[in-house]
Amino acid sequence: MDFNLSIEQLEMRNLVRNFAREVIAPRAAEIDETDEFPRDIVRQMGDLGMLGLPIPEQYGGVGADFVAYMMAIEEISYASAALGVILAVHTSVGSFPILYFGTEAQKQRYLPELASGRIIGAFALTEADAGSDAVAIRTRAVRDGDFYILNGSKVFITNGGEAGVYCVFAVTNPGRGARGITTFLVDADTQGFRVGKKEKKMGLHGSATCELHFDDARVPVKNRLGEEGQGFSIAMRLLDGGRVGIAAQGLGIARAALDAAYAYTRQRKQFGQELAQFQGVQFMLADMATKVEAARWLVYHAAQLRQEGADCTREASMAKLFATDTAMQVTTDAVQLFGGYGYIKDYPVERYMRDAKITQIYEGSNQIQRVVIARHLQPNQ
Ligand code: CAA
């Protein structure tokens, strides 16, 4: 494996890092406090091309590679995990569906809008009774001439209420299981579609998480993505890439917590010396740094495979599992190292810990990642 980053990748990372540190980081605590979707920052990210990084230039994007895009999620998440997931969902499962599976007309219509941030993308698979068991969705789509009529509800939809287009999964052929699911692009102003309750979450404040409702929503046939019955396969293939993005988000959060803990233990003195000089603290910092480094390798390796077009289902799940567990462990240890100061909002580490938790849950819980990894084991790997 060779992770020598190209000049272009490094330049892109520096650009995003500077923006994240100068524009996002100073606002992160306020976004957490108010829980308001940071539309002004999202707009700036759109103006700078960050919402279309891996989208080809012909569709209004920057044309960056997948590794560069993952580094962007990592850098943004270092400053604000909420903006990290807004970017990741908008791109990996909001824009890529159209790039990978859309008709030329769908690409022309949606990608320039998404890449510029004029509209935000979202992904609607999960339902109240279909989370890990995604095949069990019940939202129904019935063909009626040039339209499909959608009925049902979705829950926990990231970018809900903010998105201009939703990539929605619905059953067109009940009884066929995974092969009876179809994907639709649902415009936010579709008749019969409405955004429901906005959730109040433990962390990731500022990122909108909403219910969606479809009451005889009329979606034109031209907004079907792929063929009838291809929906579940489309969802899984998108999540293979999406999970690397969540892994990159976990890596960014973990790095932020490690840096904060390191800086704090270098300046905080007890018993006449810096905390960082106590061996017990050094052991904690060393373990945190080693996990972050291991997570980085898994994330970049999966990203590299994805970029090469190789099958990365197993590696994406490994990266997601390890990097997000690392985020949880490192942020928890960071709070511990800050002591009482770690538990109050004057310092960012309690936010990192609250934000890290969801990364172990969404885009497939880490239990599901283990299921996927185990199913992809082979002899003599
Ligand atoms: N790529 C392509 N096709 C795939 C695939 C993959 N990675 N994984 C499965 N498939 C195909 C299978 O080949 C199979 O196809 P056929 O019917 O043609 O044979 C079909 O999909 C069904 O596969 P399984 O039998 O493996 O299905 P399953 O019911 O056992 O479920 C699962 C598999 C991995 C558990 C899946 O349900 C899953 O990933 N669950 C988690 C759901 C999830 O990740 N939700 C995320 C929501 S989005 C989100 O969280 C965004 C956010 O806000 C941050």
Boltz pocket constraint, residues with backbone or C-beta under 6 A from the ligand:
constraints:
  - pocket:
      binder: B
      contacts: [[A, 85], [A, 89], [A, 123], [A, 125], [A, 126], [A, 131], [A, 132], [A, 133], [A, 134], [A, 135], [A, 156], [A, 157], [A, 158], [A, 178], [A, 179], [A, 232], [A, 233], [A, 236], [A, 237], [A, 239], [A, 240], [A, 313], [A, 361], [A, 362], [A, 363], [A, 364], [A, 365], [A, 368], [A, 371], [A, 372]]
      max_distance: 6.0
